[in-house]
Amino acid sequence: MTNKHHEAVRDLDEEKRAYADELLESAARWGLLRDTGKRKWSERTRSYQIVWEAVPGKLESDWDAWRKFQEQVQSLK
């Protein structure tokens, strides 16, 4: 592989990582995920990553929040 190919793959990985981070932060804003306060070392990214956990649903309205979140995810594509 050429250096140009490696750079393209790295750029794509960074773009995917940024997209995933944006989705997770959006889910947290909707109250669907929360930061546990824990961090986990990632050998792939060579950085600490947030450990997220799902917020258990308590009301039917949580499903509405989930649907809105899904619509928002689709609009980002």
PQR file with spaces between the fields and no chain letter, atoms N, CA, C, O and H, PARSE charges and radii, in Angstrom:
ATOM       1  N    MET     1       0.826   -1.190    0.000 -0.4000 1.5000
ATOM       2  CA   MET     1       0.000    0.000    0.000 -0.0000 2.0000
ATOM       3  C    MET     1       0.869    1.252    0.000  0.5500 1.7000
ATOM       4  O    MET     1       1.944    1.290    0.600 -0.5500 1.4000
ATOM       5  N    THR     2       0.391    2.236   -0.664 -0.4000 1.5000
ATOM       6  CA   THR     2       1.133    3.484   -0.727 -0.0000 2.0000
ATOM       7  C    THR     2       0.805    4.361    0.472  0.5500 1.7000
ATOM       8  O    THR     2      -0.175    4.132    1.181 -0.5500 1.4000
ATOM       9  H    THR     2      -0.481    2.205   -1.151  0.4000 1.0000
ATOM      10  N    ASN     3       1.635    5.356    0.682 -0.4000 1.5000
ATOM      11  CA   ASN     3       1.374    6.304    1.768 -0.0000 2.0000
ATOM      12  C    ASN     3       0.046    7.015    1.554  0.5500 1.7000
ATOM      13  O    ASN     3      -0.677    7.301    2.508 -0.5500 1.4000
ATOM      14  H    ASN     3       2.432    5.541    0.106  0.4000 1.0000
ATOM      15  N    LYS     4      -0.271    7.300    0.278 -0.4000 1.5000
ATOM      16  CA   LYS     4      -1.529    7.969   -0.034 -0.0000 2.0000
ATOM      17  C    LYS     4      -2.710    7.103    0.393  0.5500 1.7000
ATOM      18  O    LYS     4      -3.706    7.602    0.917 -0.5500 1.4000
ATOM      19  H    LYS     4       0.316    7.068   -0.497  0.4000 1.0000
ATOM      20  N    HIS     5      -2.583    5.792    0.158 -0.4000 1.5000
ATOM      21  CA   HIS     5      -3.654    4.871    0.557 -0.0000 2.0000
ATOM      22  C    HIS     5      -3.789    4.832    2.080  0.5500 1.7000
ATOM      23  O    HIS     5      -4.903    4.851    2.605 -0.5500 1.4000
ATOM      24  H    HIS     5      -1.774    5.386   -0.268  0.4000 1.0000
ATOM      25  N    HIS     6      -2.670    4.779    2.781 -0.4000 1.5000
ATOM      26  CA   HIS     6      -2.696    4.780    4.244 -0.0000 2.0000
ATOM      27  C    HIS     6      -3.355    6.049    4.778  0.5500 1.7000
ATOM      28  O    HIS     6      -4.134    5.999    5.730 -0.5500 1.4000
ATOM      29  H    HIS     6      -1.766    4.763    2.355  0.4000 1.0000
ATOM      30  N    GLU     7      -3.039    7.183    4.162 -0.4000 1.5000
ATOM      31  CA   GLU     7      -3.639    8.445    4.588 -0.0000 2.0000
ATOM      32  C    GLU     7      -5.146    8.445    4.346  0.5500 1.7000
ATOM      33  O    GLU     7      -5.912    8.944    5.170 -0.5500 1.4000
ATOM      34  H    GLU     7      -2.406    7.223    3.389  0.4000 1.0000
ATOM      35  N    ALA     8      -5.568    7.883    3.211 -0.4000 1.5000
ATOM      36  CA   ALA     8      -6.999    7.827    2.902 -0.0000 2.0000
ATOM      37  C    ALA     8      -7.728    6.946    3.908  0.5500 1.7000
ATOM      38  O    ALA     8      -8.819    7.295    4.359 -0.5500 1.4000
ATOM      39  H    ALA     8      -4.945    7.478    2.541  0.4000 1.0000
ATOM      40  N    VAL     9      -7.139    5.814    4.265 -0.4000 1.5000
ATOM      41  CA   VAL     9      -7.742    4.914    5.245 -0.0000 2.0000
ATOM      42  C    VAL     9      -7.803    5.597    6.615  0.5500 1.7000
ATOM      43  O    VAL     9      -8.817    5.513    7.308 -0.5500 1.4000
ATOM      44  H    VAL     9      -6.252    5.531    3.899  0.4000 1.0000
ATOM      45  N    ARG    10      -6.734    6.260    6.996 -0.4000 1.5000
ATOM      46  CA   ARG    10      -6.698    6.970    8.283 -0.0000 2.0000
ATOM      47  C    ARG    10      -7.763    8.067    8.320  0.5500 1.7000
ATOM      48  O    ARG    10      -8.453    8.230    9.327 -0.5500 1.4000
ATOM      49  H    ARG    10      -5.910    6.328    6.433  0.4000 1.0000
ATOM      50  N    ASP    11      -7.897    8.823    7.216 -0.4000 1.5000
ATOM      51  CA   ASP    11      -8.917    9.873    7.148 -0.0000 2.0000
ATOM      52  C    ASP    11     -10.312    9.284    7.280  0.5500 1.7000
ATOM      53  O    ASP    11     -11.164    9.848    7.967 -0.5500 1.4000
ATOM      54  H    ASP    11      -7.336    8.690    6.398  0.4000 1.0000
ATOM      55  N    LEU    12     -10.554    8.146    6.623 -0.4000 1.5000
ATOM      56  CA   LEU    12     -11.857    7.494    6.700 -0.0000 2.0000
ATOM      57  C    LEU    12     -12.123    7.025    8.126  0.5500 1.7000
ATOM      58  O    LEU    12     -13.233    7.187    8.633 -0.5500 1.4000
ATOM      59  H    LEU    12      -9.862    7.688    6.066  0.4000 1.0000
ATOM      60  N    ASP    13     -11.107    6.441    8.782 -0.4000 1.5000
ATOM      61  CA   ASP    13     -11.262    6.004   10.167 -0.0000 2.0000
ATOM      62  C    ASP    13     -11.595    7.185   11.072  0.5500 1.7000
ATOM      63  O    ASP    13     -12.456    7.079   11.945 -0.5500 1.4000
ATOM      64  H    ASP    13     -10.206    6.310    8.370  0.4000 1.0000
ATOM      65  N    GLU    14     -10.917    8.306   10.865 -0.4000 1.5000
ATOM      66  CA   GLU    14     -11.182    9.491   11.677 -0.0000 2.0000
ATOM      67  C    GLU    14     -12.590   10.014   11.427  0.5500 1.7000
ATOM      68  O    GLU    14     -13.265   10.460   12.355 -0.5500 1.4000
ATOM      69  H    GLU    14     -10.218    8.393   10.156  0.4000 1.0000
ATOM      70  N    GLU    15     -13.033    9.959   10.171 -0.4000 1.5000
ATOM      71  CA   GLU    15     -14.388   10.406    9.830 -0.0000 2.0000
ATOM      72  C    GLU    15     -15.434    9.505   10.496  0.5500 1.7000
ATOM      73  O    GLU    15     -16.429    9.995   11.029 -0.5500 1.4000
ATOM      74  H    GLU    15     -12.485    9.596    9.417  0.4000 1.0000
ATOM      75  N    LYS    16     -15.207    8.196   10.464 -0.4000 1.5000
ATOM      76  CA   LYS    16     -16.135    7.251   11.110 -0.0000 2.0000
ATOM      77  C    LYS    16     -16.150    7.468   12.616  0.5500 1.7000
ATOM      78  O    LYS    16     -17.214    7.446   13.235 -0.5500 1.4000
ATOM      79  H    LYS    16     -14.399    7.797   10.031  0.4000 1.0000
ATOM      80  N    ARG    17     -14.988    7.677   13.206 -0.4000 1.5000
ATOM      81  CA   ARG    17     -14.891    7.888   14.648 -0.0000 2.0000
ATOM      82  C    ARG    17     -15.617    9.173   15.046  0.5500 1.7000
ATOM      83  O    ARG    17     -16.313    9.205   16.061 -0.5500 1.4000
ATOM      84  H    ARG    17     -14.124    7.695   12.704  0.4000 1.0000
ATOM      85  N    ALA    18     -15.455   10.222   14.255 -0.4000 1.5000
ATOM      86  CA   ALA    18     -16.131   11.485   14.539 -0.0000 2.0000
ATOM      87  C    ALA    18     -17.644   11.312   14.427  0.5500 1.7000
ATOM      88  O    ALA    18     -18.392   11.861   15.236 -0.5500 1.4000
ATOM      89  H    ALA    18     -14.889   10.195   13.431  0.4000 1.0000
ATOM      90  N    TYR    19     -18.095   10.555   13.431 -0.4000 1.5000
ATOM      91  CA   TYR    19     -19.520   10.299   13.250 -0.0000 2.0000
ATOM      92  C    TYR    19     -20.064    9.508   14.442  0.5500 1.7000
ATOM      93  O    TYR    19     -21.136    9.826   14.957 -0.5500 1.4000
ATOM      94  H    TYR    19     -17.487   10.110   12.774  0.4000 1.0000
ATOM      95  N    ALA    20     -19.339    8.490   14.879 -0.4000 1.5000
ATOM      96  CA   ALA    20     -19.768    7.683   16.029 -0.0000 2.0000
ATOM      97  C    ALA    20     -19.818    8.540   17.296  0.5500 1.7000
ATOM      98  O    ALA    20     -20.760    8.431   18.080 -0.5500 1.4000
ATOM      99  H    ALA    20     -18.468    8.232   14.461  0.4000 1.0000
ATOM     100  N    ASP    21     -18.818    9.383   17.495 -0.4000 1.5000
ATOM     101  CA   ASP    21     -18.808   10.274   18.664 -0.0000 2.0000
ATOM     102  C    ASP    21     -20.014   11.205   18.651  0.5500 1.7000
ATOM     103  O    ASP    21     -20.635   11.451   19.685 -0.5500 1.4000
ATOM     104  H    ASP    21     -18.052    9.471   16.858  0.4000 1.0000
ATOM     105  N    GLU    22     -20.335   11.718   17.469 -0.4000 1.5000
ATOM     106  CA   GLU    22     -21.478   12.618   17.336 -0.0000 2.0000
ATOM     107  C    GLU    22     -22.781   11.888   17.674  0.5500 1.7000
ATOM     108  O    GLU    22     -23.652   12.448   18.340 -0.5500 1.4000
ATOM     109  H    GLU    22     -19.830   11.518   16.629  0.4000 1.0000
ATOM     110  N    LEU    23     -22.912   10.652   17.220 -0.4000 1.5000
ATOM     111  CA   LEU    23     -24.120    9.872   17.520 -0.0000 2.0000
ATOM     112  C    LEU    23     -24.239    9.586   19.014  0.5500 1.7000
ATOM     113  O    LEU    23     -25.324    9.698   19.585 -0.5500 1.4000
ATOM     114  H    LEU    23     -22.204   10.197   16.679  0.4000 1.0000
ATOM     115  N    LEU    24     -23.126    9.219   19.648 -0.4000 1.5000
ATOM     116  CA   LEU    24     -23.162    8.927   21.075 -0.0000 2.0000
ATOM     117  C    LEU    24     -23.511   10.176   21.888  0.5500 1.7000
ATOM     118  O    LEU    24     -24.310   10.111   22.823 -0.5500 1.4000
ATOM     119  H    LEU    24     -22.245    9.128   19.184  0.4000 1.0000
ATOM     120  N    GLU    25     -22.917   11.293   21.532 -0.4000 1.5000
ATOM     121  CA   GLU    25     -23.215   12.535   22.245 -0.0000 2.0000
ATOM     122  C    GLU    25     -24.671   12.950   22.039  0.5500 1.7000
ATOM     123  O    GLU    25     -25.308   13.477   22.951 -0.5500 1.4000
ATOM     124  H    GLU    25     -22.269   11.345   20.773  0.4000 1.0000
ATOM     125  N    SER    26     -25.185   12.713   20.851 -0.4000 1.5000
ATOM     126  CA   SER    26     -26.583   13.014   20.573 -0.0000 2.0000
ATOM     127  C    SER    26     -27.498   12.126   21.423  0.5500 1.7000
ATOM     128  O    SER    26     -28.484   12.605   21.985 -0.5500 1.4000
ATOM     129  H    SER    26     -24.667   12.285   20.110  0.4000 1.0000
ATOM     130  N    ALA    27     -27.173   10.841   21.515 -0.4000 1.5000
ATOM     131  CA   ALA    27     -27.966    9.923   22.340 -0.0000 2.0000
ATOM     132  C    ALA    27     -27.924   10.354   23.804  0.5500 1.7000
ATOM     133  O    ALA    27     -28.919   10.230   24.518 -0.5500 1.4000
ATOM     134  H    ALA    27     -26.372   10.452   21.059  0.4000 1.0000
ATOM     135  N    ALA    28     -26.780   10.859   24.251 -0.4000 1.5000
ATOM     136  CA   ALA    28     -26.664   11.339   25.632 -0.0000 2.0000
ATOM     137  C    ALA    28     -27.537   12.579   25.849  0.5500 1.7000
ATOM     138  O    ALA    28     -28.191   12.712   26.884 -0.5500 1.4000
ATOM     139  H    ALA    28     -25.971   10.961   23.671  0.4000 1.0000
ATOM     140  N    ARG    29     -27.542   13.484   24.866 -0.4000 1.5000
ATOM     141  CA   ARG    29     -28.395   14.673   24.983 -0.0000 2.0000
ATOM     142  C    ARG    29     -29.871   14.294   25.051  0.5500 1.7000
ATOM     143  O    ARG    29     -30.645   14.952   25.746 -0.5500 1.4000
ATOM     144  H    ARG    29     -27.011   13.376   24.025  0.4000 1.0000
ATOM     145  N    TRP    30     -30.264   13.253   24.345 -0.4000 1.5000
ATOM     146  CA   TRP    30     -31.650   12.785   24.358 -0.0000 2.0000
ATOM     147  C    TRP    30     -31.957   12.009   25.639  0.5500 1.7000
ATOM     148  O    TRP    30     -33.107   11.646   25.882 -0.5500 1.4000
ATOM     149  H    TRP    30     -29.635   12.719   23.781  0.4000 1.0000
ATOM     150  N    GLY    31     -30.939   11.754   26.452 -0.4000 1.5000
ATOM     151  CA   GLY    31     -31.158   11.034   27.696 -0.0000 2.0000
ATOM     152  C    GLY    31     -31.223    9.527   27.524  0.5500 1.7000
ATOM     153  O    GLY    31     -31.720    8.816   28.397 -0.5500 1.4000
ATOM     154  H    GLY    31     -30.004   12.048   26.254  0.4000 1.0000
ATOM     155  N    LEU    32     -30.715    9.039   26.386 -0.4000 1.5000
ATOM     156  CA   LEU    32     -30.750    7.596   26.114 -0.0000 2.0000
ATOM     157  C    LEU    32     -29.486    6.886   26.582  0.5500 1.7000
ATOM     158  O    LEU    32     -29.502    5.683   26.841 -0.5500 1.4000
ATOM     159  H    LEU    32     -30.311    9.616   25.677  0.4000 1.0000
ATOM     160  N    LEU    33     -28.390    7.635   26.691 -0.4000 1.5000
ATOM     161  CA   LEU    33     -27.121    7.109   27.181 -0.0000 2.0000
ATOM     162  C    LEU    33     -26.583    8.055   28.240  0.5500 1.7000
ATOM     163  O    LEU    33     -26.920    9.239   28.268 -0.5500 1.4000
ATOM     164  H    LEU    33     -28.377    8.613   26.480  0.4000 1.0000
ATOM     165  N    ARG    34     -25.745    7.514   29.107 -0.4000 1.5000
ATOM     166  CA   ARG    34     -25.068    8.387   30.070 -0.0000 2.0000
ATOM     167  C    ARG    34     -23.614    7.943   30.211  0.5500 1.7000
ATOM     168  O    ARG    34     -23.269    6.774   30.037 -0.5500 1.4000
ATOM     169  H    ARG    34     -25.472    6.552   29.084  0.4000 1.0000
ATOM     170  N    ASP    35     -22.800    8.904   30.527 -0.4000 1.5000
ATOM     171  CA   ASP    35     -21.374    8.688   30.757 -0.0000 2.0000
ATOM     172  C    ASP    35     -21.233    8.046   32.138  0.5500 1.7000
ATOM     173  O    ASP    35     -21.729    8.581   33.130 -0.5500 1.4000
ATOM     174  H    ASP    35     -23.080    9.854   30.669  0.4000 1.0000
ATOM     175  N    THR    36     -20.557    6.902   32.197 -0.4000 1.5000
ATOM     176  CA   THR    36     -20.390    6.214   33.481 -0.0000 2.0000
ATOM     177  C    THR    36     -19.317    6.859   34.346  0.5500 1.7000
ATOM     178  O    THR    36     -19.195    6.554   35.533 -0.5500 1.4000
ATOM     179  H    THR    36     -20.155    6.468   31.392  0.4000 1.0000
ATOM     180  N    GLY    37     -18.542    7.752   33.742 -0.4000 1.5000
ATOM     181  CA   GLY    37     -17.417    8.339   34.462 -0.0000 2.0000
ATOM     182  C    GLY    37     -16.168    7.479   34.328  0.5500 1.7000
ATOM     183  O    GLY    37     -15.094    7.867   34.788 -0.5500 1.4000
ATOM     184  H    GLY    37     -18.641    8.000   32.779  0.4000 1.0000
ATOM     185  N    LYS    38     -16.301    6.322   33.704 -0.4000 1.5000
ATOM     186  CA   LYS    38     -15.161    5.426   33.485 -0.0000 2.0000
ATOM     187  C    LYS    38     -14.562    5.701   32.113  0.5500 1.7000
ATOM     188  O    LYS    38     -15.242    6.174   31.203 -0.5500 1.4000
ATOM     189  H    LYS    38     -17.173    6.007   33.330  0.4000 1.0000
ATOM     190  N    ARG    39     -13.286    5.398   31.985 -0.4000 1.5000
ATOM     191  CA   ARG    39     -12.591    5.516   30.707 -0.0000 2.0000
ATOM     192  C    ARG    39     -11.879    4.200   30.429  0.5500 1.7000
ATOM     193  O    ARG    39     -11.397    3.530   31.342 -0.5500 1.4000
ATOM     194  H    ARG    39     -12.733    5.014   32.725  0.4000 1.0000
ATOM     195  N    LYS    40     -11.823    3.843   29.150 -0.4000 1.5000
ATOM     196  CA   LYS    40     -11.180    2.595   28.746 -0.0000 2.0000
ATOM     197  C    LYS    40     -10.134    2.929   27.685  0.5500 1.7000
ATOM     198  O    LYS    40     -10.403    3.679   26.747 -0.5500 1.4000
ATOM     199  H    LYS    40     -12.215    4.387   28.408  0.4000 1.0000
ATOM     200  N    TRP    41      -8.942    2.363   27.844 -0.4000 1.5000
ATOM     201  CA   TRP    41      -7.864    2.609   26.899 -0.0000 2.0000
ATOM     202  C    TRP    41      -8.141    1.857   25.602  0.5500 1.7000
ATOM     203  O    TRP    41      -8.474    0.672   25.620 -0.5500 1.4000
ATOM     204  H    TRP    41      -8.723    1.754   28.606  0.4000 1.0000
ATOM     205  N    SER    42      -8.001    2.551   24.485 -0.4000 1.5000
ATOM     206  CA   SER    42      -8.157    1.940   23.167 -0.0000 2.0000
ATOM     207  C    SER    42      -6.798    1.867   22.495  0.5500 1.7000
ATOM     208  O    SER    42      -6.170    2.892   22.230 -0.5500 1.4000
ATOM     209  H    SER    42      -7.730    3.514   24.470  0.4000 1.0000
ATOM     210  N    GLU    43      -6.347    0.648   22.222 -0.4000 1.5000
ATOM     211  CA   GLU    43      -5.070    0.481   21.522 -0.0000 2.0000
ATOM     212  C    GLU    43      -5.171    1.026   20.102  0.5500 1.7000
ATOM     213  O    GLU    43      -4.207    1.579   19.573 -0.5500 1.4000
ATOM     214  H    GLU    43      -6.858   -0.185   22.437  0.4000 1.0000
ATOM     215  N    ARG    44      -6.353    0.867   19.483 -0.4000 1.5000
ATOM     216  CA   ARG    44      -6.531    1.302   18.097 -0.0000 2.0000
ATOM     217  C    ARG    44      -6.393    2.812   17.963  0.5500 1.7000
ATOM     218  O    ARG    44      -5.703    3.300   17.068 -0.5500 1.4000
ATOM     219  H    ARG    44      -7.136    0.418   19.913  0.4000 1.0000
ATOM     220  N    THR    45      -7.053    3.553   18.855 -0.4000 1.5000
ATOM     221  CA   THR    45      -7.013    5.021   18.760 -0.0000 2.0000
ATOM     222  C    THR    45      -5.909    5.631   19.616  0.5500 1.7000
ATOM     223  O    THR    45      -5.605    6.819   19.509 -0.5500 1.4000
ATOM     224  H    THR    45      -7.613    3.156   19.582  0.4000 1.0000
ATOM     225  N    ARG    46      -5.305    4.781   20.483 -0.4000 1.5000
ATOM     226  CA   ARG    46      -4.256    5.238   21.397 -0.0000 2.0000
ATOM     227  C    ARG    46      -4.740    6.387   22.271  0.5500 1.7000
ATOM     228  O    ARG    46      -4.032    7.371   22.485 -0.5500 1.4000
ATOM     229  H    ARG    46      -5.552    3.816   20.570  0.4000 1.0000
ATOM     230  N    SER    47      -5.971    6.236   22.773 -0.4000 1.5000
ATOM     231  CA   SER    47      -6.545    7.257   23.655 -0.0000 2.0000
ATOM     232  C    SER    47      -7.568    6.602   24.576  0.5500 1.7000
ATOM     233  O    SER    47      -7.999    5.472   24.347 -0.5500 1.4000
ATOM     234  H    SER    47      -6.546    5.436   22.599  0.4000 1.0000
ATOM     235  N    TYR    48      -7.946    7.329   25.616 -0.4000 1.5000
ATOM     236  CA   TYR    48      -8.993    6.840   26.507 -0.0000 2.0000
ATOM     237  C    TYR    48     -10.354    7.166   25.896  0.5500 1.7000
ATOM     238  O    TYR    48     -10.561    8.257   25.365 -0.5500 1.4000
ATOM     239  H    TYR    48      -7.596    8.247   25.802  0.4000 1.0000
ATOM     240  N    GLN    49     -11.270    6.219   25.976 -0.4000 1.5000
ATOM     241  CA   GLN    49     -12.608    6.373   25.427 -0.0000 2.0000
ATOM     242  C    GLN    49     -13.630    6.368   26.559  0.5500 1.7000
ATOM     243  O    GLN    49     -13.442    5.697   27.574 -0.5500 1.4000
ATOM     244  H    GLN    49     -11.102    5.333   26.407  0.4000 1.0000
ATOM     245  N    ILE    50     -14.708    7.117   26.378 -0.4000 1.5000
ATOM     246  CA   ILE    50     -15.787    7.158   27.363 -0.0000 2.0000
ATOM     247  C    ILE    50     -16.507    5.815   27.378  0.5500 1.7000
ATOM     248  O    ILE    50     -16.769    5.230   26.327 -0.5500 1.4000
ATOM     249  H    ILE    50     -14.861    7.662   25.554  0.4000 1.0000
ATOM     250  N    VAL    51     -16.821    5.336   28.567 -0.4000 1.5000
ATOM     251  CA   VAL    51     -17.641    4.130   28.701 -0.0000 2.0000
ATOM     252  C    VAL    51     -19.074    4.602   28.928  0.5500 1.7000
ATOM     253  O    VAL    51     -19.386    5.200   29.958 -0.5500 1.4000
ATOM     254  H    VAL    51     -16.608    5.812   29.421  0.4000 1.0000
ATOM     255  N    TRP    52     -19.945    4.326   27.950 -0.4000 1.5000
ATOM     256  CA   TRP    52     -21.343    4.738   28.007 -0.0000 2.0000
ATOM     257  C    TRP    52     -22.195    3.603   28.533  0.5500 1.7000
ATOM     258  O    TRP    52     -21.818    2.435   28.438 -0.5500 1.4000
ATOM     259  H    TRP    52     -19.691    3.840   27.113  0.4000 1.0000
ATOM     260  N    GLU    53     -23.355    3.951   29.094 -0.4000 1.5000
ATOM     261  CA   GLU    53     -24.337    2.935   29.460 -0.0000 2.0000
ATOM     262  C    GLU    53     -25.724    3.446   29.090  0.5500 1.7000
ATOM     263  O    GLU    53     -25.990    4.648   29.104 -0.5500 1.4000
ATOM     264  H    GLU    53     -23.662    4.900   29.172  0.4000 1.0000
ATOM     265  N    ALA    54     -26.594    2.508   28.761 -0.4000 1.5000
ATOM     266  CA   ALA    54     -27.962    2.863   28.399 -0.0000 2.0000
ATOM     267  C    ALA    54     -28.718    3.302   29.642  0.5500 1.7000
ATOM     268  O    ALA    54     -28.529    2.753   30.727 -0.5500 1.4000
ATOM     269  H    ALA    54     -26.378    1.531   28.750  0.4000 1.0000
ATOM     270  N    VAL    55     -29.571    4.291   29.467 -0.4000 1.5000
ATOM     271  CA   VAL    55     -30.444    4.744   30.546 -0.0000 2.0000
ATOM     272  C    VAL    55     -31.715    3.908   30.456  0.5500 1.7000
ATOM     273  O    VAL    55     -32.395    3.921   29.430 -0.5500 1.4000
ATOM     274  H    VAL    55     -29.724    4.736   28.585  0.4000 1.0000
ATOM     275  N    PRO    56     -32.041    3.179   31.527 -0.5600 1.5000
ATOM     276  CA   PRO    56     -33.248    2.348   31.458  0.2800 2.0000
ATOM     277  C    PRO    56     -34.498    3.199   31.261  0.5500 1.7000
ATOM     278  O    PRO    56     -34.650    4.248   31.887 -0.5500 1.4000
ATOM     279  N    GLY    57     -35.393    2.737   30.383 -0.4000 1.5000
ATOM     280  CA   GLY    57     -36.632    3.470   30.117 -0.0000 2.0000
ATOM     281  C    GLY    57     -37.603    3.340   31.287  0.5500 1.7000
ATOM     282  O    GLY    57     -37.739    2.275   31.889 -0.5500 1.4000
ATOM     283  H    GLY    57     -35.268    1.885   29.874  0.4000 1.0000
ATOM     284  N    LYS    58     -38.265    4.435   31.589 -0.4000 1.5000
ATOM     285  CA   LYS    58     -39.223    4.421   32.694 -0.0000 2.0000
ATOM     286  C    LYS    58     -40.629    4.737   32.213  0.5500 1.7000
ATOM     287  O    LYS    58     -41.609    4.305   32.820 -0.5500 1.4000
ATOM     288  H    LYS    58     -38.155    5.300   31.100  0.4000 1.0000
ATOM     289  N    LEU    59     -40.731    5.498   31.115 -0.4000 1.5000
ATOM     290  CA   LEU    59     -42.034    5.926   30.623 -0.0000 2.0000
ATOM     291  C    LEU    59     -42.169    5.592   29.143  0.5500 1.7000
ATOM     292  O    LEU    59     -41.177    5.447   28.428 -0.5500 1.4000
ATOM     293  H    LEU    59     -39.934    5.849   30.622  0.4000 1.0000
ATOM     294  N    GLU    60     -43.408    5.474   28.705 -0.4000 1.5000
ATOM     295  CA   GLU    60     -43.631    5.242   27.282 -0.0000 2.0000
ATOM     296  C    GLU    60     -43.038    6.353   26.442  0.5500 1.7000
ATOM     297  O    GLU    60     -42.622    6.121   25.307 -0.5500 1.4000
ATOM     298  H    GLU    60     -44.213    5.592   29.285  0.4000 1.0000
ATOM     299  N    SER    61     -42.996    7.558   26.988 -0.4000 1.5000
ATOM     300  CA   SER    61     -42.471    8.692   26.233 -0.0000 2.0000
ATOM     301  C    SER    61     -41.001    8.490   25.856  0.5500 1.7000
ATOM     302  O    SER    61     -40.506    9.144   24.937 -0.5500 1.4000
ATOM     303  H    SER    61     -43.334    7.747   27.910  0.4000 1.0000
ATOM     304  N    ASP    62     -40.292    7.585   26.561 -0.4000 1.5000
ATOM     305  CA   ASP    62     -38.912    7.287   26.192 -0.0000 2.0000
ATOM     306  C    ASP    62     -38.836    6.733   24.774  0.5500 1.7000
ATOM     307  O    ASP    62     -37.857    6.964   24.064 -0.5500 1.4000
ATOM     308  H    ASP    62     -40.694    7.053   27.307  0.4000 1.0000
ATOM     309  N    TRP    63     -39.871    6.003   24.362 -0.4000 1.5000
ATOM     310  CA   TRP    63     -39.893    5.467   22.995 -0.0000 2.0000
ATOM     311  C    TRP    63     -39.985    6.602   21.994  0.5500 1.7000
ATOM     312  O    TRP    63     -39.385    6.531   20.921 -0.5500 1.4000
ATOM     313  H    TRP    63     -40.667    5.816   24.938  0.4000 1.0000
ATOM     314  N    ASP    64     -40.734    7.656   22.332 -0.4000 1.5000
ATOM     315  CA   ASP    64     -40.812    8.823   21.454 -0.0000 2.0000
ATOM     316  C    ASP    64     -39.431    9.472   21.313  0.5500 1.7000
ATOM     317  O    ASP    64     -39.030    9.877   20.222 -0.5500 1.4000
ATOM     318  H    ASP    64     -41.221    7.714   23.203  0.4000 1.0000
ATOM     319  N    ALA    65     -38.720    9.562   22.428 -0.4000 1.5000
ATOM     320  CA   ALA    65     -37.368   10.128   22.402 -0.0000 2.0000
ATOM     321  C    ALA    65     -36.467    9.269   21.522  0.5500 1.7000
ATOM     322  O    ALA    65     -35.657    9.795   20.759 -0.5500 1.4000
ATOM     323  H    ALA    65     -39.047    9.233   23.315  0.4000 1.0000
ATOM     324  N    TRP    66     -36.603    7.963   21.626 -0.4000 1.5000
ATOM     325  CA   TRP    66     -35.796    7.049   20.813 -0.0000 2.0000
ATOM     326  C    TRP    66     -36.105    7.239   19.323  0.5500 1.7000
ATOM     327  O    TRP    66     -35.194    7.283   18.497 -0.5500 1.4000
ATOM     328  H    TRP    66     -37.262    7.535   22.245  0.4000 1.0000
ATOM     329  N    ARG    67     -37.381    7.349   18.989 -0.4000 1.5000
ATOM     330  CA   ARG    67     -37.763    7.552   17.587 -0.0000 2.0000
ATOM     331  C    ARG    67     -37.205    8.875   17.064  0.5500 1.7000
ATOM     332  O    ARG    67     -36.705    8.937   15.941 -0.5500 1.4000
ATOM     333  H    ARG    67     -38.122    7.314   19.660  0.4000 1.0000
ATOM     334  N    LYS    68     -37.288    9.924   17.866 -0.4000 1.5000
ATOM     335  CA   LYS    68     -36.736   11.214   17.458 -0.0000 2.0000
ATOM     336  C    LYS    68     -35.227   11.114   17.257  0.5500 1.7000
ATOM     337  O    LYS    68     -34.673   11.687   16.319 -0.5500 1.4000
ATOM     338  H    LYS    68     -37.694    9.874   18.779  0.4000 1.0000
ATOM     339  N    PHE    69     -34.576   10.379   18.147 -0.4000 1.5000
ATOM     340  CA   PHE    69     -33.139   10.170   18.018 -0.0000 2.0000
ATOM     341  C    PHE    69     -32.825    9.445   16.714  0.5500 1.7000
ATOM     342  O    PHE    69     -31.898    9.828   16.001 -0.5500 1.4000
ATOM     343  H    PHE    69     -35.026    9.913   18.908  0.4000 1.0000
ATOM     344  N    GLN    70     -33.587    8.408   16.400 -0.4000 1.5000
ATOM     345  CA   GLN    70     -33.370    7.657   15.162 -0.0000 2.0000
ATOM     346  C    GLN    70     -33.557    8.554   13.938  0.5500 1.7000
ATOM     347  O    GLN    70     -32.798    8.461   12.973 -0.5500 1.4000
ATOM     348  H    GLN    70     -34.340    8.097   16.980  0.4000 1.0000
ATOM     349  N    GLU    71     -34.562    9.416   13.980 -0.4000 1.5000
ATOM     350  CA   GLU    71     -34.770   10.349   12.872 -0.0000 2.0000
ATOM     351  C    GLU    71     -33.581   11.284   12.732  0.5500 1.7000
ATOM     352  O    GLU    71     -33.162   11.604   11.620 -0.5500 1.4000
ATOM     353  H    GLU    71     -35.179    9.491   14.764  0.4000 1.0000
ATOM     354  N    GLN    72     -33.042   11.719   13.857 -0.4000 1.5000
ATOM     355  CA   GLN    72     -31.887   12.609   13.831 -0.0000 2.0000
ATOM     356  C    GLN    72     -30.691   11.877   13.252  0.5500 1.7000
ATOM     357  O    GLN    72     -29.941   12.458   12.468 -0.5500 1.4000
ATOM     358  H    GLN    72     -33.383   11.460   14.760  0.4000 1.0000
ATOM     359  N    VAL    73     -30.494   10.627   13.613 -0.4000 1.5000
ATOM     360  CA   VAL    73     -29.380    9.830   13.084 -0.0000 2.0000
ATOM     361  C    VAL    73     -29.504    9.741   11.566  0.5500 1.7000
ATOM     362  O    VAL    73     -28.523    9.925   10.846 -0.5500 1.4000
ATOM     363  H    VAL    73     -31.103   10.155   14.250  0.4000 1.0000
ATOM     364  N    GLN    74     -30.701    9.462   11.086 -0.4000 1.5000
ATOM     365  CA   GLN    74     -30.912    9.335    9.643 -0.0000 2.0000
ATOM     366  C    GLN    74     -30.623   10.652    8.928  0.5500 1.7000
ATOM     367  O    GLN    74     -30.119   10.649    7.805 -0.5500 1.4000
ATOM     368  H    GLN    74     -31.499    9.312   11.671  0.4000 1.0000
ATOM     369  N    SER    75     -30.933   11.764    9.562 -0.4000 1.5000
ATOM     370  CA   SER    75     -30.709   13.061    8.924 -0.0000 2.0000
ATOM     371  C    SER    75     -29.208   13.399    8.823  0.5500 1.7000
ATOM     372  O    SER    75     -28.823   14.245    8.016 -0.5500 1.4000
ATOM     373  H    SER    75     -31.342   11.766   10.475  0.4000 1.0000
ATOM     374  N    LEU    76     -28.362   12.746    9.634 -0.4000 1.5000
ATOM     375  CA   LEU    76     -26.927   13.004    9.602 -0.0000 2.0000
ATOM     376  C    LEU    76     -26.247   12.303    8.433  0.5500 1.7000
ATOM     377  O    LEU    76     -25.142   12.679    8.042 -0.5500 1.4000
ATOM     378  H    LEU    76     -28.675   12.059   10.290  0.4000 1.0000
ATOM     379  N    LYS    77     -26.888   11.306    7.885 -0.4000 1.5000
ATOM     380  CA   LYS    77     -26.258   10.521    6.803 -0.0000 2.0000
ATOM     381  C    LYS    77     -26.225   11.262    5.511  0.5500 1.7000
ATOM     382  O    LYS    77     -25.730   10.739    4.512 -0.5500 1.4000
ATOM     383  H    LYS    77     -27.786   11.001    8.203  0.4000 1.0000
